[in-house]
Amino acid sequence: MLSSLNERQRTAVTLRFGLDGSPSRSLEETGTLMSLTRERVRQLLNEAFRMIRSLEGIHAMRAHIRE
């Protein structure tokens, strides 16, 4: 799923939730590392989650059609 995100979204998700094995970070810490405001990080995360949810819906519809 992460591969479907753009680079900034993928980086924000990875840093925020520690998906690379590092500890999870706050919005402020993630923003500092990415040279962004915490508000912009929040926006990127929301965009990423929206994208992931839509992809999950597409996969569910494909599975339903195949049944």
Steps between C-alpha positions, in 0.01 A plus 500: 500500500776746582643460152188668361572819698721779375842550659394772747195306615703180539769682699244668726325170577828317556643762734177567689428134577855359511447259213874490434569355845567834664273634775182677395524877493268789572366722223747766612799262488394363163460853366844601623661201331315573176542880522122543511251637749310253713183615323645403161604161641143451625369586153740254335392226741133568429566483125690173547225344710237608248703337223547178698128479583406547135744229394356262760155567358620426148658172613181400683289572192733293281482211744120521506480501120719191477270303734 
